């Protein structure tokens, strides 16, 4: 059989991919010794390594630091700056807040409350999480939304698993008791029946392996739905995601039931009772939980009110040029700093003239520091922070920056000018597909920044409405579903270890196709009369005349 013949070769798969991929692609920079070709050479190699995982993803992400300076694509200083930029600091700050939520079991309290409200049906849970995530990402950054939601989803999944285990153990205990009674009753009248029943208990439950597979699929689906909902929800508003703001900068004319009605099964009722019991065990909210919750809510409010778009935010009202200097990373790191300062227990105020009835106790209280231990300890952060994902994101940003500076992205954009010979709807579809593929290897904002000016000039030259190609291109730049490095929400979800790169590729390619189809359908139906896409606008014509 073919698989048997190929089995020895599979032992050398990693070795072959690792060493032969650069060799097979070597003619590209050798025959075309330009910065664009050299940059493309490294990007293709990294894309192959990321997809096959022949070496750790974080290790692959460090390749630009070595090879971009060696090949003369970009200086080492410029490359290294990308590994801890603004977005990475937002990622670190958001995850520190998430770690504090997990440290004090606040996520478990929220998860139990969510389960008690929505029930334990996976479809309802998935819908609930996607609605909340998509709504939040309309107003705050996709990265921040995902960093907040994934710990809650993780806690809900763990609680569902623990609850189902407890219910199963209860059912088994009840079943064993009933079986003993039946055996005692039937032992005299029918001895063979005892043997049949006892034999029936020996083999393992055949459903157990299927249930494990189902749980694994549910776990993958729940985590993937969060990062996908964050990316999709961000396309709904101007401030929801970076590409939309890039489009606004390019043109100022941008306009703005599963299980319902059914009774619960006995297992669901039992699971609900277990959830209530677990909620009761947590007791009232502690001082530390309350502080973390306040910090969590404050962070969301700061993110939301920094620059809402429809009114002036606190950044521009309180600070001169705040809109220019302050980004989402500022409140994220500010709240993270507070978590290392605020106490985990109520501080005790000991007066100078304390009662001397118990001198030893008074002396002990005076020696204690005024502020107790903080909400978060650096050792906890060091242990739980996925530092490899920070490098992973940094590698993606380094690729995007090198693509722009080397001229590779501009070269790719200029290759699209022959598209003017096909109908406008086909142009929009082709460009959406190109952007959806390109945004998997570069950041969404970088993709939109590089391609939208090219789309605009192309639209003016072929005399079609610029929004006809720029709007689908902008939305498609957010359809980064296939790789962990494609967008920070994907990286956050990937860091929890439930999914592999191949899982994300398999589901992401379907999401990309659906996303491009929906955008093409929308722009060619209600989008045409809404934005008057069948006419060439005078403002675009005046730009050409200038």
Secondary structure, 3 states (H helix, E strand, C coil): CHHHHHHHHHCCHHHHHHHHHHHHHHHHHHHCCCHHHHHHHHHHHHHHHHHHCCCCHHHHHCHHHHHHHHCCCCCHHHHHHHHHCHHHHHHHHHHHHHHHHHHCCHHHHHHHHHHHHHCCCHHHHHHHHHHHHHHHHCCCCHHHHHHHHHHHHHHHHHHHHHHHHHHHHHHHHHHHHHHHHHHHHHCCCCHHHHHHHHHHHHCCCCHHHHHHHHHHHHHHHHHHHHHHHHHHHHHHCCCCCHHHHHHHHHCCCCCCCCCCCCCCCHHHHHHHHHHHHHHHHHCCCCHHHHHHHHHHHHHHHHHHHHCCCCCCCHHHHHCCCHHHHCCHHHHHHHHHHHHCCCECCCCCCCCCCCCHHHHHHHHHHHHCCCCCCECCCHHHHHHHCCHHHHHHHHHHHHHHHHHHHHCHHHHHHHCCHHHHHCCHHHHHHHHHHHHHHHCCCCCHHHHHHHHHHHHHHHHHHHCCCHHHHHHHHHHHCCCCCCCHHHCHHHHHHHCCCCCCHHHHHHHHHHHHHHHHHHHHHHHCCHHHHHHCCCCCCHHHHHHHHC
